[in-house]
Amino acid sequence: MTIDEERVLRGDETLLVALKKMDKSGNRLLIVLDRDLFKGLLSAGDIQRAIIQNKSLDTNISEILRQNVRVAKPDDSFETIRQMMLEFRMELCPMVDETKKITRVYYWNDLFEDIKIHPKNQFELPVVIMAGGVGSRLKPLTNVLPKPLIPISEKTMLEEIFERFAEHGCNEFHVSVNYKSELIEYYIKNLNLPHNISFFKETKPLGTAGSLSMLKAKMTQTFFVSNCDILIEQDYSEILNYHHECNNEITVVAALKNYPIPYGTLESAENGKLISLSEKPEITFKINSGMYILEPSVLMDVPENTFFHITELIEKLQLSNRNVGVFPVSEGSWKDIGDSNYLKTLLGN
């Protein structure tokens, strides 16, 4: 099997280039070459760790490559390679000879056509889904259907969220409802899904975090919170590991959003002296994706029966020097159905 060019990077390319290539191809593991010789493998996790360490997206990928990566040797049997890929969930495995030349590449989709790559670890934690909003960005659709029941392919948004967490081992879901709550509950209950699903209703709009106060007696362990209009394509166990390793009380999942500037930009100093000129640069921001991991302790900081946004909760913790972390995912890993362009894609327009 030859090398797929969509999976190839050069060592002098940047993290931003790598992220764009991953998003475009849908791959999370790329081969890095130097003058057509094997230099290493770059995973989405490598890039995420670099961003968490505050490295710029302009950093060359050669600076963050791991020294030791798993590859096949020419004398490895097919079964040995197959078992290695299966055990370590490898999207691909290059066969590299003593001269660092790649003689062949094995791809997961070719070897395990009917087997999906599962998350690294399973965990059984509660998930709270915030589904009480009126869906202003999706009008006039939400005049008829509440946002959680907007169809995505053959399923609704809520079902898609349930399914993604269930793949990680989660089975307990608490759904905060308000707008068209009767329709949401009726639809979900009649699906007879194999999950433990409960609904709790706001008597008035309570913002993106106010309704969490109703769960103070129920939440005794780490839990996830997700808006009902976003999907995150990521191994959630990696986010959870980061959350625990950093002893965070809240971890915010952030999507990297790139904005190209279609002009040359100038930076000047005193008296207008030119310092630098950049031709059509790109600016990257970390966008709040709408997914979080919370510790039950933070629920004591949520006022009862009060309109309260999760950003206010985060700011409250920061003022007390409590740990709030940010876990980055690529722009292509974040699906926001409230975005007009994404919605047009879903509707086939």
Residue frames relative to the residue before (quaternion, step in Angstrom):
aa qw qx qy qz dx dy dz
M 1.0000 0.0000 0.0000 0.0000 0.00 0.00 0.00
T 0.3602 -0.7616 0.5011 0.1975 3.58 -0.70 1.06
I 0.6173 -0.5453 0.4137 0.3879 3.54 -1.31 0.25
D 0.3369 -0.7141 0.5831 0.1910 3.54 -0.91 0.98
E 0.4342 -0.7383 0.4537 0.2461 3.59 -0.54 1.18
E 0.5797 0.5825 -0.3790 0.4254 3.59 1.15 -0.47
R 0.7196 0.4235 -0.2335 0.4982 3.56 1.23 -0.44
V 0.6055 0.5789 -0.3399 0.4275 3.60 1.25 0.24
L 0.0520 -0.7697 0.6361 0.0139 3.54 -1.08 0.88
R 0.3581 -0.6810 0.5860 0.2543 3.54 -1.31 0.34
G 0.6171 -0.6139 0.3585 0.3373 3.55 -1.03 0.78
D 0.7000 0.4553 -0.2781 0.4747 3.59 1.15 -0.50
E 0.5009 0.6241 -0.4479 0.3987 3.59 1.24 0.22
T 0.5155 -0.6930 0.4341 0.2560 3.55 -1.20 0.55
L 0.6763 -0.4650 0.3771 0.4293 3.54 -1.34 0.18
L 0.6308 0.5395 -0.3391 0.4427 3.58 1.01 -0.76
V 0.6347 0.5158 -0.3242 0.4754 3.59 0.98 -0.83
A 0.6521 0.5203 -0.3112 0.4552 3.57 0.97 -0.88
L 0.6509 0.5171 -0.3167 0.4567 3.59 0.94 -0.88
K 0.6572 0.5109 -0.3110 0.4586 3.56 0.93 -0.89
K 0.6539 0.5072 -0.3164 0.4638 3.57 0.98 -0.81
M 0.6371 0.5186 -0.3274 0.4668 3.59 1.02 -0.76
D 0.6701 0.4990 -0.3045 0.4575 3.58 0.92 -0.89
K 0.6760 0.5106 -0.2956 0.4416 3.57 0.93 -0.90
S 0.7614 0.3837 -0.1961 0.4844 3.57 0.95 -0.91
G 0.4061 -0.7180 0.4681 0.3169 3.56 1.22 -0.48
N 0.5497 0.6064 -0.3911 0.4210 3.59 1.29 0.28
R 0.2601 -0.7799 0.5529 0.1357 3.57 -1.12 0.69
L 0.7242 0.3043 -0.2319 0.5737 3.58 1.27 0.23
L 0.0548 -0.8198 0.5692 -0.0295 3.57 -0.70 1.15
I 0.4191 -0.6789 0.5480 0.2512 3.54 -1.24 0.60
V 0.1982 -0.7749 0.5912 0.1033 3.58 -0.90 0.94
L 0.1048 -0.8072 0.5808 0.0125 3.56 -0.79 1.10
D 0.1125 -0.7434 0.6531 0.0900 3.52 -1.29 0.50
R 0.8097 -0.1442 0.0360 0.5677 3.57 -0.31 1.29
D 0.7007 -0.5089 0.2290 0.4445 3.51 0.97 1.05
L 0.5969 0.5160 -0.3819 0.4813 3.58 1.25 0.31
F 0.5836 -0.6112 0.4155 0.3366 3.54 -1.12 0.73
K 0.1099 -0.8009 0.5875 0.0363 3.54 -0.87 1.04
G 0.7627 -0.3038 0.2036 0.5334 3.57 1.05 -0.61
L 0.4144 -0.6472 0.5653 0.2999 3.51 -1.41 -0.21
L 0.1511 -0.7799 0.6031 0.0725 3.55 -1.03 0.82
S 0.1380 -0.7985 0.5836 0.0517 3.57 -0.72 1.09
A 0.6420 -0.4945 0.4075 0.4209 3.54 -1.29 0.29
G 0.6195 0.5550 -0.3363 0.4417 3.58 1.09 -0.69
D 0.6023 0.5516 -0.3538 0.4559 3.59 1.08 -0.70
I 0.6743 0.4881 -0.2897 0.4724 3.57 0.94 -0.92
Q 0.6440 0.5244 -0.3264 0.4514 3.59 0.95 -0.84
R 0.6518 0.5039 -0.3191 0.4685 3.60 0.96 -0.82
A 0.6377 0.5226 -0.3292 0.4603 3.60 1.02 -0.76
I 0.6590 0.5000 -0.3100 0.4686 3.59 0.97 -0.82
I 0.6266 0.5274 -0.3294 0.4698 3.57 1.02 -0.80
Q 0.6795 0.4524 -0.2749 0.5080 3.61 1.15 -0.66
N 0.5138 -0.6992 0.3655 0.3370 3.56 1.36 0.32
K 0.3419 0.7180 -0.5293 0.2957 3.57 1.04 0.70
S 0.5167 -0.6508 0.4672 0.3020 3.55 -1.06 0.80
L 0.5307 -0.6181 0.4729 0.3358 3.56 -1.20 0.54
D 0.5847 0.5557 -0.3702 0.4608 3.58 1.31 -0.07
T 0.4419 0.7016 -0.4464 0.3364 3.59 1.32 -0.03
N 0.4667 -0.6556 0.5123 0.2998 3.59 -1.00 0.80
I 0.5266 -0.6587 0.4328 0.3185 3.55 -0.93 0.86
S 0.5546 0.6183 -0.3941 0.3935 3.60 1.15 -0.51
E 0.6367 0.5578 -0.3241 0.4223 3.60 1.17 -0.54
I 0.7687 0.3443 -0.1947 0.5027 3.60 1.15 -0.41
L 0.4087 0.7298 -0.4719 0.2786 3.59 1.25 0.06
R 0.4549 -0.6657 0.5216 0.2791 3.56 -1.03 0.80
Q 0.5231 -0.6571 0.4518 0.3007 3.56 -1.07 0.78
N 0.7993 0.2101 -0.0920 0.5554 3.56 0.96 -0.87
V 0.0767 0.7775 -0.6189 0.0806 3.56 -0.69 1.11
R 0.5183 -0.6453 0.4685 0.3089 3.54 -1.20 0.54
V 0.1096 0.7604 -0.6330 0.0951 3.55 -0.84 1.05
A 0.4874 -0.6399 0.5035 0.3156 3.55 -1.28 0.29
K 0.3129 -0.7190 0.5900 0.1925 3.54 -1.22 0.61
P 0.6644 -0.5432 0.3319 0.3916 3.60 -1.11 0.58
D 0.7287 0.4217 -0.2568 0.4746 3.60 1.06 -0.61
D 0.4540 0.6674 -0.4665 0.3616 3.62 1.26 0.16
S 0.4390 -0.6857 0.5120 0.2739 3.55 -1.00 0.81
F 0.6499 -0.5166 0.3865 0.4018 3.53 -1.24 0.44
E 0.6592 0.5134 -0.3160 0.4494 3.59 0.95 -0.85
T 0.6165 0.5409 -0.3408 0.4594 3.61 1.06 -0.75
I 0.6645 0.4950 -0.2929 0.4771 3.57 0.94 -0.92
R 0.6502 0.5304 -0.3127 0.4451 3.55 0.93 -0.89
Q 0.6789 0.4891 -0.2887 0.4654 3.58 0.90 -0.91
M 0.6265 0.5337 -0.3327 0.4604 3.60 1.04 -0.77
M 0.6692 0.4940 -0.2994 0.4674 3.57 0.91 -0.89
L 0.6586 0.5116 -0.3045 0.4602 3.55 0.99 -0.83
E 0.6768 0.5092 -0.2918 0.4444 3.59 0.91 -0.94
F 0.7978 0.2983 -0.1368 0.5058 3.56 0.89 -0.95
R 0.4381 -0.7379 0.4351 0.2725 3.59 1.28 0.37
M 0.2390 0.8069 -0.5012 0.2015 3.56 0.91 0.94
E 0.4240 -0.7089 0.5059 0.2487 3.58 -0.75 1.06
L 0.7873 -0.0269 0.0353 0.6150 3.53 1.15 -0.67
C 0.1224 -0.7747 0.6156 0.0774 3.55 -1.28 0.39
P 0.2135 -0.7871 0.5637 0.1309 3.61 -0.47 1.13
M 0.3044 -0.6972 0.6104 0.2204 3.56 -1.16 0.62
V 0.0720 -0.8282 0.5547 -0.0346 3.57 -0.53 1.24
D 0.2842 -0.7687 0.5474 0.1696 3.59 -0.80 0.97
E 0.7557 -0.4151 0.2629 0.4331 3.60 -1.32 0.03
T 0.6825 0.4691 -0.2903 0.4794 3.61 1.16 -0.45
K 0.5183 -0.6560 0.3855 0.3904 3.59 1.35 0.16
K 0.4699 0.6511 -0.4613 0.3774 3.56 1.18 0.44
I 0.3721 -0.7120 0.5516 0.2243 3.55 -1.01 0.87
T 0.1973 -0.8125 0.5420 0.0843 3.56 -0.59 1.15
R 0.7918 -0.0395 0.0493 0.6075 3.56 1.24 -0.47
V 0.1602 -0.7655 0.6124 0.1154 3.56 -1.22 0.46
Y 0.2093 -0.7598 0.6061 0.1076 3.55 -0.93 0.98
Y 0.1714 -0.7989 0.5728 0.0654 3.59 -0.88 0.97
W 0.5971 -0.5968 0.4120 0.3429 3.54 -1.05 0.86
N 0.6909 0.5098 -0.2962 0.4184 3.58 0.79 -1.00
D 0.6551 0.4942 -0.3147 0.4770 3.58 1.19 -0.48
L 0.7288 0.4315 -0.2366 0.4761 3.57 1.01 -0.82
F 0.7994 0.1696 -0.0603 0.5733 3.56 1.05 -0.78
E 0.0874 -0.8713 0.4816 0.0371 3.53 0.75 1.10
D 0.7857 0.3240 -0.1559 0.5034 3.58 0.96 -0.84
I 0.6280 0.5246 -0.3366 0.4660 3.58 1.27 0.15
K 0.2870 -0.7601 0.5618 0.1558 3.58 -0.78 1.06
I 0.4762 -0.6389 0.5138 0.3179 3.58 -1.10 0.68
H 0.2379 -0.8037 0.5351 0.1058 3.56 -0.55 1.20
P 0.6526 -0.4994 0.3823 0.4226 3.60 -1.23 0.33
K 0.6335 -0.5557 0.3786 0.3827 3.56 -1.17 0.60
N 0.8155 0.0570 0.0201 0.5756 3.55 0.89 -0.97
Q 0.3472 -0.6987 0.5834 0.2257 3.53 -1.20 0.61
F 0.0205 0.7803 -0.6250 0.0102 3.56 -1.12 0.64
E 0.2563 -0.7679 0.5727 0.1288 3.55 -1.09 0.70
L 0.2175 0.7768 -0.5484 0.2203 3.54 0.10 1.35
P 0.5599 -0.5981 0.4417 0.3657 3.60 -1.15 0.51
V 0.1706 -0.7588 0.6216 0.0928 3.53 -1.25 0.60
V 0.1659 -0.7655 0.6164 0.0810 3.56 -0.89 1.01
I 0.1131 -0.7907 0.6001 0.0436 3.58 -0.83 0.99
M 0.2805 -0.7739 0.5513 0.1363 3.54 -0.65 1.17
A 0.1043 0.8346 -0.5204 0.1476 3.57 -0.15 1.33
G 0.4582 0.7316 -0.4103 0.2941 3.58 1.14 0.53
G 0.5324 0.6762 -0.3919 0.3252 3.58 1.23 -0.26
V 0.5421 -0.6412 0.4440 0.3130 3.55 -1.26 0.42
G 0.4138 -0.7399 0.4551 0.2723 3.61 1.23 -0.15
S 0.0455 0.8536 -0.5168 0.0480 3.57 0.92 0.93
R 0.6680 0.5221 -0.3136 0.4275 3.59 0.95 -0.82
L 0.7261 0.4444 -0.2339 0.4697 3.57 1.19 -0.51
K 0.3844 0.7054 -0.5063 0.3136 3.58 1.20 0.27
P 0.5704 -0.1272 -0.8083 -0.0720 1.60 -2.16 1.33
L 0.3681 0.7455 -0.4914 0.2593 3.63 1.24 0.04
T 0.7329 0.4440 -0.2449 0.4535 3.57 0.88 -0.97
N 0.4604 0.6215 -0.4797 0.4142 3.59 1.23 0.21
V 0.7281 0.3758 -0.2076 0.5344 3.57 1.22 -0.56
L 0.8013 0.1657 -0.0567 0.5720 3.57 0.80 -1.07
P 0.4299 -0.6568 0.5333 0.3153 3.60 -0.98 0.68
K 0.6847 -0.5330 0.3201 0.3802 3.55 -1.14 0.69
P 0.6698 0.5122 -0.3339 0.4213 3.68 0.83 -0.78
L 0.7211 0.4305 -0.2470 0.4834 3.59 1.19 -0.45
I 0.3379 0.7166 -0.5272 0.3072 3.57 1.24 0.36
P 0.4067 -0.7427 0.4692 0.2506 3.65 -0.72 0.96
I 0.0966 -0.7341 0.6706 0.0447 3.52 -1.14 0.87
S 0.7829 -0.1129 0.0139 0.6116 3.57 -0.20 1.28
E 0.8097 -0.2473 0.1855 0.4988 3.59 -0.65 -1.08
K 0.7143 0.3970 -0.2395 0.5242 3.59 1.29 0.02
T 0.5203 -0.6052 0.4929 0.3465 3.53 -1.30 0.24
M 0.6915 -0.4600 0.3486 0.4344 3.55 -1.31 0.25
L 0.6514 0.5263 -0.3271 0.4379 3.58 0.88 -0.91
E 0.6577 0.5083 -0.3117 0.4604 3.57 0.92 -0.88
E 0.6330 0.5298 -0.3296 0.4583 3.59 0.99 -0.80
I 0.6585 0.4964 -0.3098 0.4732 3.59 0.96 -0.83
F 0.6155 0.5369 -0.3415 0.4650 3.59 0.95 -0.86
E 0.6888 0.5180 -0.2855 0.4192 3.55 0.80 -1.07
R 0.6669 0.5105 -0.3101 0.4455 3.59 0.90 -0.88
F 0.6857 0.4541 -0.2935 0.4874 3.58 0.95 -0.80
A 0.6142 0.5536 -0.3505 0.4398 3.59 1.04 -0.70
E 0.6026 0.5616 -0.3507 0.4455 3.60 1.10 -0.65
H 0.6977 0.4422 -0.2581 0.5011 3.58 1.21 -0.51
G 0.6554 -0.5412 0.3014 0.4321 3.58 1.29 0.02
C 0.5330 0.6390 -0.4047 0.3792 3.60 1.27 -0.02
N 0.0488 -0.8194 0.5711 -0.0104 3.56 -0.96 0.89
E 0.6670 0.4743 -0.2915 0.4951 3.60 1.29 -0.14
F 0.0217 0.8175 -0.5707 0.0744 3.57 -0.50 1.23
H 0.1125 -0.7595 0.6392 0.0441 3.54 -1.01 0.95
V 0.1137 -0.8283 0.5485 0.0124 3.57 -0.50 1.21
S 0.2542 -0.7628 0.5813 0.1253 3.56 -0.68 1.16
V 0.0035 -0.8268 0.5597 -0.0556 3.60 -0.61 1.14
N 0.0136 0.7656 -0.6431 -0.0097 3.52 -1.35 0.39
Y 0.7776 0.3090 -0.1590 0.5240 3.59 0.32 -1.30
K 0.8423 -0.0556 -0.0288 0.5354 3.58 -0.77 1.16
S 0.1405 0.8455 -0.5025 0.1135 3.57 1.07 0.79
E 0.6304 0.5489 -0.3498 0.4231 3.60 0.99 -0.77
L 0.6532 0.5129 -0.3094 0.4632 3.57 1.01 -0.83
I 0.6377 0.5281 -0.3249 0.4571 3.60 0.98 -0.84
E 0.6910 0.4795 -0.2830 0.4610 3.57 0.83 -1.02
Y 0.6451 0.5260 -0.3271 0.4474 3.59 0.91 -0.88
Y 0.6773 0.5009 -0.3004 0.4473 3.58 0.83 -0.96
I 0.7035 0.4700 -0.2798 0.4537 3.59 0.76 -1.04
K 0.6667 0.5097 -0.3186 0.4407 3.61 0.86 -0.87
N 0.6886 0.4822 -0.2879 0.4588 3.59 1.05 -0.68
L 0.5551 0.5926 -0.4021 0.4231 3.59 1.25 -0.05
N 0.2199 -0.7991 0.5229 0.1993 3.58 1.23 -0.53
L 0.1236 0.8200 -0.5430 0.1322 3.57 0.87 1.00
P 0.4901 -0.6867 0.4546 0.2855 3.61 -1.08 0.69
H 0.5199 0.6119 -0.4249 0.4180 3.59 0.91 0.92
N 0.4449 -0.6309 0.5567 0.3068 3.53 -1.33 0.32
I 0.0575 0.8314 -0.5414 0.1110 3.58 -0.06 1.32
S 0.0004 0.7823 -0.6228 0.0140 3.56 -0.85 1.00
F 0.2696 -0.7531 0.5811 0.1500 3.55 -1.18 0.62
F 0.0185 -0.7681 0.6386 0.0436 3.56 -1.08 0.67
K 0.2779 -0.8293 0.4792 0.0737 3.52 -0.73 1.20
E 0.3795 -0.6755 0.5893 0.2290 3.50 -1.09 0.87
T 0.3542 -0.7204 0.5488 0.2332 3.58 -0.96 0.81
K 0.7555 0.0511 -0.0539 0.6509 3.55 1.37 -0.23
P 0.6404 -0.5161 0.3668 0.4348 3.62 -1.13 0.36
L 0.1116 -0.8298 0.5467 0.0103 3.58 -0.78 1.07
G 0.6032 -0.5812 0.3704 0.4014 3.59 1.18 0.36
T 0.7134 -0.4782 0.3159 0.4032 3.56 -1.29 -0.15
A 0.7886 0.2619 -0.1699 0.5297 3.62 1.20 -0.06
G 0.4848 0.7139 -0.4234 0.2759 3.60 1.18 -0.41
S 0.6717 0.5140 -0.3115 0.4331 3.58 0.95 -0.81
L 0.5189 0.6483 -0.4201 0.3660 3.61 1.19 -0.32
S 0.5442 0.6285 -0.3995 0.3864 3.59 1.17 -0.47
M 0.6288 0.5520 -0.3341 0.4340 3.60 1.16 -0.55
L 0.6810 0.4906 -0.2834 0.4639 3.59 1.26 -0.22
K 0.3355 0.7879 -0.4753 0.2019 3.60 1.25 0.06
A 0.7165 0.4427 -0.2609 0.4717 3.59 0.94 -0.79
K 0.6917 0.5022 -0.2731 0.4412 3.59 1.21 -0.46
M 0.7157 0.4531 -0.2556 0.4660 3.59 1.02 -0.73
T 0.0288 0.8181 -0.5700 0.0705 3.56 -0.47 1.22
Q 0.7551 0.2705 -0.1702 0.5724 3.57 1.30 0.04
T 0.7210 -0.3953 0.3260 0.4666 3.56 -1.30 0.14
F 0.0292 0.8085 -0.5870 0.0297 3.59 -1.00 0.80
F 0.4406 -0.6694 0.5397 0.2578 3.52 -1.31 0.49
V 0.1102 -0.7398 0.6562 0.1004 3.54 -1.26 0.52
S 0.0160 0.8020 -0.5963 0.0320 3.57 -0.92 0.92
N 0.4423 -0.6231 0.5663 0.3090 3.54 -1.09 0.71
C 0.4974 -0.6883 0.4433 0.2868 3.59 -1.12 0.57
D 0.6929 0.4714 -0.2875 0.4636 3.61 1.22 -0.01
I 0.6774 0.4470 -0.3033 0.4993 3.58 1.22 0.37
L 0.1386 -0.7459 0.6442 0.0972 3.52 -1.29 0.55
I 0.1550 -0.7790 0.6032 0.0730 3.56 -0.97 0.89
E 0.2012 -0.7672 0.6009 0.0995 3.56 -0.71 1.13
Q 0.3938 0.6830 -0.4852 0.3781 3.55 0.04 1.34
D 0.4818 -0.5987 0.5365 0.3488 3.54 -1.23 0.43
Y 0.3248 -0.7925 0.4833 0.1811 3.59 -0.27 1.27
S 0.5720 0.5923 -0.3904 0.4117 3.59 1.15 -0.45
E 0.6080 0.5465 -0.3514 0.4563 3.60 1.16 -0.55
I 0.6279 0.5085 -0.3287 0.4890 3.58 1.08 -0.72
L 0.6558 0.5210 -0.3051 0.4532 3.56 0.96 -0.91
N 0.6347 0.5232 -0.3325 0.4614 3.60 0.96 -0.81
Y 0.6419 0.5151 -0.3181 0.4706 3.57 0.96 -0.88
H 0.6322 0.5545 -0.3194 0.4368 3.59 0.94 -0.93
H 0.7200 0.4365 -0.2481 0.4791 3.58 0.86 -0.99
E 0.6452 0.5390 -0.3275 0.4312 3.60 0.93 -0.85
C 0.7337 0.3984 -0.2200 0.5045 3.58 1.08 -0.74
N 0.3691 -0.7511 0.4692 0.2819 3.59 1.32 0.02
N 0.2293 0.7923 -0.5285 0.2011 3.56 0.94 0.90
E 0.3512 -0.6811 0.5894 0.2558 3.51 -1.24 0.50
I 0.7594 0.0612 -0.0684 0.6442 3.55 1.25 -0.50
T 0.0733 -0.7450 0.6598 0.0651 3.54 -1.09 0.78
V 0.2134 -0.7648 0.6000 0.0976 3.53 -0.86 1.07
V 0.2849 -0.7234 0.5993 0.1909 3.59 -0.88 0.91
A 0.1018 -0.8197 0.5636 0.0021 3.56 -0.63 1.18
A 0.2749 -0.7402 0.5914 0.1635 3.57 -0.98 0.88
L 0.3822 -0.7117 0.5421 0.2315 3.57 -0.97 0.87
K 0.0723 -0.8136 0.5768 -0.0075 3.56 -0.56 1.16
N 0.1892 -0.8049 0.5582 0.0692 3.57 -0.68 1.17
Y 0.0792 -0.7839 0.6155 0.0184 3.53 -0.96 0.95
P 0.2387 -0.7801 0.5614 0.1387 3.61 -0.43 1.17
I 0.2683 -0.7292 0.6077 0.1639 3.58 -1.04 0.83
P 0.3023 -0.8120 0.4693 0.1704 3.63 -0.43 1.14
Y 0.6701 0.4451 -0.3011 0.5120 3.58 1.20 0.44
G 0.5338 -0.5633 0.4992 0.3855 3.55 -1.29 0.21
T 0.2081 -0.7897 0.5669 0.1081 3.59 -0.89 0.92
L 0.2373 -0.7771 0.5746 0.0986 3.55 -1.15 0.75
E 0.1227 -0.7499 0.6430 0.0956 3.55 -1.16 0.66
S 0.0363 -0.8257 0.5625 -0.0214 3.54 -0.71 1.06
A 0.3504 -0.7230 0.5627 0.1946 3.55 -1.31 0.40
E 0.8043 -0.2410 0.2034 0.5037 3.56 -1.25 -0.45
N 0.8241 0.1558 -0.1756 0.5154 3.55 -1.06 0.90
G 0.6143 -0.6072 0.3370 0.3746 3.55 1.16 0.51
K 0.3546 0.7491 -0.4977 0.2557 3.59 1.19 0.31
L 0.4386 -0.7113 0.4906 0.2471 3.56 -0.81 1.04
I 0.2130 -0.7725 0.5882 0.1091 3.55 -0.89 0.99
S 0.7983 -0.1323 0.1262 0.5738 3.57 0.82 -0.97
L 0.1718 -0.7497 0.6306 0.1040 3.50 -1.33 0.44
S 0.0666 -0.7920 0.6066 0.0181 3.57 -0.87 0.96
E 0.3076 -0.7661 0.5406 0.1620 3.55 -0.81 1.02
K 0.8444 -0.1736 0.0580 0.5035 3.56 -0.59 1.27
P 0.0726 0.8322 -0.5448 0.0729 3.60 0.61 1.10
E 0.3294 -0.6990 0.5861 0.2438 3.54 -1.34 0.10
I 0.2185 -0.7543 0.6068 0.1226 3.53 -1.04 0.85
T 0.1404 -0.7989 0.5818 0.0586 3.57 -0.88 0.93
F 0.0950 -0.7826 0.6146 0.0297 3.55 -0.92 0.97
K 0.3725 -0.6526 0.5995 0.2756 3.53 -1.31 0.40
I 0.1544 -0.8120 0.5619 0.0347 3.56 -0.53 1.26
N 0.4769 -0.6439 0.5134 0.3072 3.58 -0.97 0.84
S 0.2967 -0.8159 0.4745 0.1452 3.58 -0.38 1.25
G 0.5155 -0.6377 0.4319 0.3756 3.59 1.14 -0.55
M 0.6493 0.4235 -0.3448 0.5294 3.59 1.25 0.37
Y 0.0264 -0.8048 0.5913 -0.0456 3.55 -1.01 0.90
I 0.2029 -0.6930 0.6600 0.2072 3.51 -1.41 0.20
L 0.0806 -0.8155 0.5731 -0.0026 3.56 -0.83 1.03
E 0.3484 -0.6651 0.6098 0.2537 3.50 -1.28 0.47
P 0.5863 -0.6125 0.3842 0.3654 3.63 -0.98 0.72
S 0.5374 0.6476 -0.3944 0.3691 3.60 1.18 -0.50
V 0.6567 0.5396 -0.3279 0.4124 3.60 1.01 -0.73
L 0.5383 0.6360 -0.4118 0.3690 3.61 1.17 -0.34
M 0.5869 0.5718 -0.3662 0.4410 3.57 1.21 -0.43
D 0.6651 0.4919 -0.2942 0.4786 3.56 1.26 -0.32
V 0.5879 0.5518 -0.3728 0.4593 3.58 1.29 0.05
P 0.3575 -0.7500 0.5073 0.2288 3.63 -0.54 1.08
E 0.4810 -0.6870 0.4711 0.2733 3.56 -1.10 0.73
N 0.8660 0.0675 -0.0717 0.4902 3.52 -1.17 0.82
T 0.5557 0.5863 -0.3788 0.4517 3.57 1.09 0.79
F 0.4868 -0.6313 0.5113 0.3212 3.56 -1.04 0.78
F 0.1486 0.8025 -0.5430 0.1976 3.57 -0.49 1.23
H 0.2519 -0.7816 0.5547 0.1344 3.57 -0.69 1.09
I 0.5831 -0.5876 0.4242 0.3672 3.58 -1.17 0.54
T 0.5727 0.5705 -0.3841 0.4462 3.60 1.17 -0.44
E 0.6209 0.5243 -0.3390 0.4741 3.60 1.11 -0.64
L 0.6264 0.5276 -0.3284 0.4705 3.57 1.07 -0.76
I 0.6533 0.5150 -0.3100 0.4603 3.57 0.95 -0.89
E 0.6624 0.5001 -0.3025 0.4687 3.58 0.92 -0.89
K 0.6180 0.5527 -0.3341 0.4483 3.57 1.06 -0.74
L 0.6641 0.4882 -0.2962 0.4826 3.57 0.99 -0.85
Q 0.6472 0.5319 -0.3236 0.4398 3.57 0.95 -0.84
L 0.6379 0.5358 -0.3282 0.4453 3.59 1.00 -0.78
S 0.7097 0.4046 -0.2409 0.5240 3.57 1.23 -0.52
N 0.4659 -0.7094 0.4142 0.3289 3.59 1.32 0.29
R 0.3765 0.6942 -0.5169 0.3304 3.57 1.01 0.83
N 0.5925 -0.6489 0.3629 0.3102 3.55 -1.06 0.78
V 0.0511 0.7405 -0.6670 0.0646 3.50 -0.89 1.13
G 0.1088 -0.8258 0.5530 0.0221 3.58 -0.66 1.11
V 0.2676 -0.7395 0.5973 0.1575 3.54 -1.32 0.37
F 0.1087 -0.7833 0.6111 0.0337 3.56 -0.77 1.10
P 0.2594 -0.8131 0.5013 0.1424 3.63 -0.53 1.12
V 0.0548 -0.7369 0.6706 0.0650 3.52 -1.25 0.64
S 0.5942 -0.5941 0.3996 0.3664 3.57 -1.14 0.52
E 0.6742 -0.5020 0.3633 0.4019 3.53 -1.27 0.42
G 0.6979 0.4832 -0.2698 0.4546 3.56 0.98 -0.84
S 0.6226 0.5471 -0.3379 0.4460 3.59 1.25 -0.28
W 0.6756 0.4572 -0.2660 0.5136 3.56 1.33 -0.19
K 0.0633 -0.7922 0.6070 0.0031 3.56 -0.65 1.13
D 0.0538 -0.7977 0.6002 -0.0234 3.56 -0.59 1.20
I 0.2746 -0.8034 0.4996 0.1721 3.61 -0.27 1.18
G 0.5803 0.5749 -0.3793 0.4346 3.57 1.24 -0.17
D 0.5462 0.5952 -0.4002 0.4327 3.56 1.28 -0.22
S 0.5032 -0.7019 0.4135 0.2883 3.57 -0.70 1.09
N 0.6521 0.5164 -0.3246 0.4503 3.60 0.97 -0.79
Y 0.6679 0.4850 -0.3061 0.4744 3.58 0.95 -0.86
L 0.6330 0.5344 -0.3331 0.4504 3.56 1.03 -0.78
K 0.6295 0.5266 -0.3324 0.4647 3.60 1.01 -0.77
T 0.6249 0.5374 -0.3292 0.4607 3.56 1.08 -0.77
L 0.6588 0.5156 -0.3042 0.4556 3.55 0.95 -0.91
L 0.7361 0.4235 -0.2321 0.4743 3.54 0.97 -0.85
G 0.5001 -0.6939 0.3996 0.3297 3.55 1.33 0.01
N 0.5039 0.6450 -0.4321 0.3786 3.58 1.17 0.52
